[in-house]
């Protein structure tokens, strides 16, 4: 750790933060994976059922799992990507997706690793030239009362 002059600036390098940062970000996040079981689209609503393929730590029992906001954001983004492609009648992903804005609120922990339900209500979906713009409101739930609410704005271009 290096303190620069008397300005109270602290400069931390990789080794300095190992003991004070999250193992989950350094190790666990890369280990976790999930899969899409099913997507149902009905007009401006899409529902996706997902399950965790791997959790962190790997030896942990499923009873100690809780869905991170990072995974919640990923799941919501994937549902918007799928919906946007179906809406635009695109049969394969050839466009880049950019998240412009996101708001996440974790209300109750999602602790079940199976049949996590991601429900998206489309507020806006429009196409201008070759760019698709969308705003979605999401509720991510499990069968044990877990709830994460999100809003995402993004573009496919």
C-alpha positions in Angstrom: 0.0 0.0 0.0 1.3 3.4 -0.9 0.2 6.7 0.6 1.0 9.6 -1.7 2.3 12.7 0.1 0.0 14.4 2.6 -3.0 14.5 0.4 -4.6 11.4 1.9 -4.6 9.6 -1.4 -4.2 5.9 -1.0 -3.0 3.9 -3.9 -3.9 0.1 -3.7 -2.5 -2.5 -6.0 -3.8 -6.1 -6.6 -2.0 -7.7 -3.7 -3.2 -4.9 -1.3 -6.9 -5.6 -1.9 -6.8 -9.4 -1.8 -7.7 -9.6 1.9 -10.3 -6.8 1.9 -12.2 -7.6 -1.3 -14.8 -10.2 -2.1 -13.9 -13.8 -2.9 -17.1 -13.9 -4.8 -15.9 -11.3 -7.3 -12.4 -12.8 -7.6 -13.4 -16.5 -7.8 -17.1 -17.2 -7.4 -18.6 -15.0 -10.1 -16.5 -16.8 -12.8 -17.6 -20.2 -11.5 -21.4 -19.6 -11.4 -23.4 -20.5 -14.4 -27.1 -20.8 -15.3 -29.3 -22.1 -18.1 -32.5 -21.1 -19.8 -35.1 -23.8 -19.4 -38.0 -22.1 -21.3 -39.1 -18.7 -22.6 -42.7 -17.8 -23.2 -43.6 -14.5 -25.1 -47.1 -13.1 -25.0 -47.3 -9.7 -26.8 -45.4 -7.3 -24.5 -44.6 -9.8 -21.7 -41.9 -12.4 -21.7 -41.3 -15.0 -19.0 -38.1 -17.0 -18.7 -37.5 -20.0 -16.5 -33.9 -20.5 -15.5 -31.9 -22.8 -13.3 -28.4 -22.6 -11.8 -26.0 -25.0 -13.5 -23.2 -24.3 -11.0 -23.1 -22.3 -7.8 -20.3 -20.8 -5.6 -18.7 -22.1 -3.6 -18.9 -25.4 -5.5 -19.1 -27.5 -2.3 -21.9 -25.3 -0.9 -25.2 -26.9 -0.5 -28.1 -25.4 -2.5 -29.6 -24.3 0.8 -26.9 -21.6 1.1 -27.4 -20.1 -2.4 -28.7 -16.6 -3.1 -28.9 -15.0 -6.5 -26.5 -12.0 -6.9 -27.5 -8.8 -8.5 -24.9 -9.5 -11.2 -26.7 -12.7 -12.2 -30.1 -11.0 -12.0 -28.8 -8.3 -14.4 -27.5 -11.0 -16.8 -30.8 -12.9 -16.7 -32.8 -9.8 -17.4 -30.5 -8.7 -20.2 -30.7 -12.1 -21.9 -34.5 -12.0 -21.8 -34.4 -8.6 -23.5 -32.0 -9.8 -26.1 -34.2 -12.8 -26.9 -37.3 -10.7 -27.0 -35.7 -8.0 -29.1 -34.6 -10.6 -31.7 -38.0 -12.2 -31.8 -39.7 -8.8 -32.0 -37.4 -7.7 -34.9 -37.9 -11.2 -36.6 -34.2 -11.9 -36.4 -33.4 -15.7 -36.3 -29.9 -15.4 -35.0 -27.8 -13.0 -32.9 -25.7 -10.9 -35.2 -26.2 -7.6 -33.4 -24.3 -6.2 -30.4 -26.3 -5.3 -27.4 -25.6 -2.3 -25.2 -27.1 -1.7 -21.9 -27.7 2.1 -21.6 -29.1 2.2 -18.1 -30.1 -0.2 -15.3 -31.8 0.0 -11.9 -31.9 -2.9 -9.6 -33.7 -3.4 -6.3 -33.2 -6.6 -4.3 -36.3 -6.9 -2.1 -36.1 -10.5 -0.8 -33.3 -12.9 -1.5 -33.8 -15.5 -4.2 -32.5 -18.7 -2.7 -33.9 -21.5 -4.9 -31.5 -22.7 -7.6 -34.3 -24.2 -9.7 -37.1 -22.5 -11.7 -36.1 -18.9 -11.1 -38.7 -16.9 -13.0 -37.7 -13.8 -14.9 -40.8 -11.8 -16.0 -40.3 -8.8 -18.3 -42.9 -6.3 -19.3 -41.9 -4.2 -22.2 -42.5 -0.5 -21.7 -40.9 0.5 -25.0 -39.7 -1.3 -28.1 -38.9 0.5 -31.3 -36.7 0.3 -34.3 -34.9 3.2 -36.0 -32.9 2.3 -39.0 -30.8 -0.7 -37.9 -31.0 0.0 -34.2 -33.6 -1.5 -31.8 -34.3 0.4 -28.6 -36.0 -1.2 -25.6 -37.0 -0.5 -22.1 -38.1 -3.4 -19.9 -39.4 -3.8 -16.3 -38.5 -7.1 -14.7 -39.5 -9.1 -11.7 -37.3 -12.0 -10.8 -38.8 -14.5 -8.4 -38.5 -18.0 -6.9 -41.0 -20.2 -5.2 -39.7 -19.2 -1.7 -40.8 -15.5 -1.9 -37.6 -14.1 -3.4 -38.0 -10.9 -5.4 -35.6 -8.7 -7.4 -37.0 -5.8 -9.4 -35.1 -4.2 -12.3 -35.5 -1.8 -15.1 -33.2 -1.9 -18.1 -32.8 0.3 -21.2 -30.8 -1.0 -24.0 -30.1 -1.1 -27.7 -29.4 -3.8 -30.3 -27.3 -2.4 -33.1 
